[in-house]
Amino acid sequence: MTIKPLLDRVVLKSVEAEETTKSGIILAAAAKEKPEIAEVVAVGPGGMVDGNEVKMFVNVGDKVITAKYAGTEVKFDGEEYSIVRQSDILAIVD
């Protein structure tokens, strides 16, 4: 089975957060924030959303930065994913 997002939705898989700070301090699991950089796993087809035509600008494999509390967290086949609207994606990371 696969996840196929509808309309302007995008399925993301979080990129692992850093275990240490830049100064070398090791972070406990509770101190880590939700990663804001994720990899695009699946992209919806776009189309009419709220009366407006939406064109999709992200592609599978892109690394993106999302809004901090964007999307819906889901578990699928033992993996954790976020499903967000394309408008919740702030930037593509090169």
Secondary structure, DSSP 8 states (H G I E B T S, - for coil): ------TTEEEEEE----SB-TT--B--GGG-----EEEEEEE---EEETTEEE-----TT-EEEE-TT-SEEEEETTEEEEEEEGGGEEEEE-
